[in-house]
Amino acid sequence: MIGLVLAAGAGRRLRPYTDTLPKTLVPVDGETTILDIALSNLAQVGLTDVAVVVGYAAQAVRDRQAAMERRHGVTLELIDNDRAEEWNNAYSLWLARNHLAAGALMVNGDTVHPVSVEKTLLAERGPELLLAIDAAKSLGAEEMKVRFDADTGQLTHIHKSLDPATAHGEYIGACLIEPAAANRLAEALEATWRRDPDLYYEDGFAEFAARGGQVRGARIGTVEWVEVDDHADLARAREIACRY
């Protein structure tokens, strides 16, 4: 199994930091970046071969690649997304399709969370696709909400527009992709971005589930984490990152 980080986003709401850096390289604890935390978490659970999908300001990641490899004891392979500023991340994950055959623990490159999330996913391995779910957080309009079948635990809905009152929690941007899912997930992702390149990879997960793929959730418990989209999120990330 490999680690996989989706880190192609521009993060325009984080300017001026992202005038020259991708969102994933914004510092959250001294010189420690969001990507540093992701790589540290993956290394701590033994995943030292890591693929990183890059796009906006990719050269900044390349410039730091050797230093990050030394710091975290990992080997990085960078995957270029030349559509990162035009298309959404269903395409980004599809670009990593050739790396899924061994299985992957995937994390979003703009999320700050503790290594307990990765440990929970690995401890609950089994389904073809296992999503890390925060079932404790209050839900609003911006959260990527999920709903599962009460009897089977299978994913039935994943979308920001889902009614919070009917949702079972928020998908936090970390998941485990088993080798058995690799080819069919790639097909579902391709169908998704070809239908509309502005769709999220979570729409690809919904397509995979609709085609019969196993998609379940793993509750992460009460965990301090944040998806860093704007300056308020960044302030929150800087409050908690020092603990990780």
C-alpha positions in Angstrom: 0.0 0.0 0.0 1.1 3.5 -0.8 0.3 7.0 0.5 -1.4 9.3 -1.9 -1.8 13.1 -1.5 -4.0 15.3 -3.7 -2.2 18.6 -3.7 -2.9 20.3 -7.0 -5.1 23.1 -5.8 -4.4 26.8 -6.0 -6.1 28.0 -2.8 -7.0 31.5 -4.1 -8.8 32.4 -0.9 -5.4 32.1 0.9 -3.7 34.8 -1.0 -1.1 36.3 -0.6 0.4 33.0 0.6 -0.8 31.3 -2.6 0.4 33.9 -5.0 3.5 31.8 -5.4 2.8 28.6 -3.4 0.2 25.8 -3.8 -2.2 25.6 -0.9 -0.5 22.5 0.4 2.8 24.4 1.1 1.2 27.1 3.2 2.9 27.0 6.6 0.8 26.1 9.7 3.5 25.6 12.4 6.6 27.6 12.0 8.1 26.3 8.7 5.9 23.1 8.8 3.4 23.1 5.9 0.1 21.3 5.4 2.0 18.8 3.2 4.6 18.2 5.9 1.8 17.1 8.3 0.3 14.8 5.6 3.7 13.1 4.9 4.5 12.8 8.6 1.2 11.0 9.2 1.7 8.6 6.3 5.3 7.8 7.4 4.1 7.2 11.0 1.8 4.4 9.8 4.6 2.9 7.6 3.5 4.3 4.3 6.8 5.7 3.0 6.2 5.4 -0.7 4.0 8.4 -1.5 2.5 9.7 -4.7 1.6 13.4 -4.7 -0.7 14.9 -7.4 0.6 18.4 -8.1 -0.7 21.2 -10.3 -0.8 24.9 -9.4 2.8 26.1 -8.6 4.0 22.5 -8.9 7.6 23.7 -9.2 7.5 24.9 -5.5 6.8 21.3 -4.5 9.6 20.0 -6.8 12.0 22.5 -5.2 11.3 21.1 -1.8 10.9 17.4 -2.7 14.4 16.2 -1.6 14.2 18.1 1.7 10.7 16.7 2.4 11.9 13.2 1.6 14.8 13.5 4.0 12.7 15.1 6.7 10.0 12.5 6.7 11.9 9.4 5.5 9.6 9.0 2.4 10.1 8.6 -1.3 7.9 10.9 -3.3 6.6 10.5 -6.8 5.0 13.6 -8.2 2.1 13.3 -10.7 1.4 16.4 -12.8 -2.1 17.7 -13.3 -2.0 20.2 -16.1 -5.7 20.9 -15.7 -5.5 21.8 -12.0 -6.6 25.4 -12.5 -9.4 24.5 -14.9 -10.9 21.2 -13.7 -11.9 19.9 -10.3 -10.3 17.0 -8.3 -12.2 14.0 -9.8 -9.6 14.4 -12.6 -6.7 14.7 -10.1 -7.5 11.4 -8.4 -8.0 9.7 -11.8 -4.5 10.8 -12.8 -3.2 8.7 -10.0 -5.1 5.6 -11.2 -1.9 3.6 -12.1 -0.8 3.9 -8.4 -3.9 2.3 -6.9 -3.2 -1.3 -7.8 -1.3 -1.8 -4.5 -3.9 0.1 -2.6 -3.6 3.6 -1.3 -4.3 5.6 1.8 -5.3 8.9 0.3 -5.5 12.3 2.0 -6.4 15.7 0.7 -3.4 18.1 0.6 -5.3 20.9 2.3 -6.4 19.1 5.5 -4.7 19.2 8.9 -5.5 16.2 11.1 -3.8 13.9 13.5 -2.3 10.5 12.6 -5.1 8.9 14.5 -7.2 9.3 11.3 -4.8 7.1 9.3 -4.6 4.6 12.2 -8.4 4.3 12.3 -8.6 3.7 8.5 -6.0 1.0 8.6 -7.5 -0.6 11.7 -10.9 -0.9 9.9 -9.7 -2.2 6.6 -12.1 -4.4 4.7 -14.4 -2.5 2.4 -13.1 -1.7 -1.1 -13.4 2.0 -0.2 -13.3 3.2 3.4 -14.0 6.9 4.1 -12.9 8.8 7.3 -16.1 10.3 8.8 -16.5 12.9 11.5 -19.8 12.1 13.1 -19.4 14.5 15.9 -19.1 17.9 14.1 -22.1 20.2 13.6 -22.9 20.3 9.9 -23.6 23.2 7.6 -23.7 24.1 4.0 -20.0 23.7 3.1 -19.3 20.3 4.6 -19.0 17.2 2.4 -21.8 15.3 4.0 -22.5 11.6 3.8 -25.4 9.2 4.3 -25.1 5.4 4.7 -27.7 2.7 4.4 -28.9 1.8 7.9 -28.8 -1.9 7.3 -25.7 -2.5 5.2 -23.6 0.6 5.9 -23.2 1.2 2.2 -22.8 4.8 1.1 -26.0 6.2 -0.5 -25.2 9.9 -0.7 -22.1 12.1 -0.5 -22.5 15.8 -1.4 -22.3 19.2 0.1 -25.9 19.9 -0.7 -27.1 16.9 1.4 -29.6 18.0 4.2 -27.5 18.1 7.4 -30.5 16.7 9.3 -30.3 13.5 7.3 -26.5 13.1 7.1 -24.5 10.7 9.2 -21.4 13.0 9.3 -18.8 14.7 7.2 -16.2 13.1 5.0 -12.9 14.7 6.1 -10.8 14.1 3.0 -9.0 10.9 3.9 -9.8 7.4 2.7 -8.5 3.9 2.2 -8.6 2.5 -1.4 -8.1 -1.3 -1.5 -6.4 -2.9 -4.5 -9.6 -4.7 -5.5 -11.2 -1.3 -6.1 -8.5 0.2 -8.3 -9.7 -0.5 -11.8 -13.4 0.0 -11.2 -12.8 3.2 -9.2 -10.6 4.5 -12.1 -13.5 3.8 -14.5 -16.0 5.5 -12.2 -13.7 8.6 -11.8 -13.2 8.8 -15.6 -17.0 8.6 -16.2 -17.4 11.4 -13.6 -14.9 13.9 -15.0 -15.9 13.2 -18.6 -19.5 13.9 -17.6 -18.5 17.2 -16.0 -14.8 18.1 -15.3 -15.9 20.4 -12.5 -17.1 17.5 -10.4 -15.4 16.4 -7.2 -13.7 13.0 -6.7 -16.5 12.4 -4.1 -18.9 12.4 -7.1 -16.6 9.6 -8.4 -17.0 7.7 -5.1 -20.8 8.0 -5.5 -20.5 6.7 -9.1 -18.4 3.8 -7.8 -21.0 3.0 -5.2 -23.8 3.2 -7.7 -22.0 0.7 -9.9 -21.9 -1.8 -7.0 -18.6 -0.9 -5.3 -18.3 -1.2 -1.6 -18.1 2.2 0.1 -18.3 2.3 3.9 -17.4 4.8 6.6 -15.0 4.7 9.5 -15.8 7.1 12.4 -12.8 9.0 13.6 -14.2 10.0 17.0 -13.8 13.4 18.4 -10.8 14.8 16.6 -9.5 18.3 16.0 -9.0 18.8 12.3 -9.6 21.4 9.6 -9.8 21.7 5.9 -7.8 24.9 5.0 -9.8 26.9 2.5 -9.5 30.5 3.7 -7.7 32.6 6.3 -10.1 31.7 9.1 -9.4 28.0 8.4 -5.7 28.8 8.4 -5.9 30.4 11.8 -7.6 27.3 13.1 -5.0 25.1 11.5 -2.2 27.0 13.2 -4.0 26.5 16.6 -4.0 22.8 16.3 -1.0 21.9 14.0 1.5 22.3 16.8 -0.1 19.3 18.6 0.5 17.0 15.7 
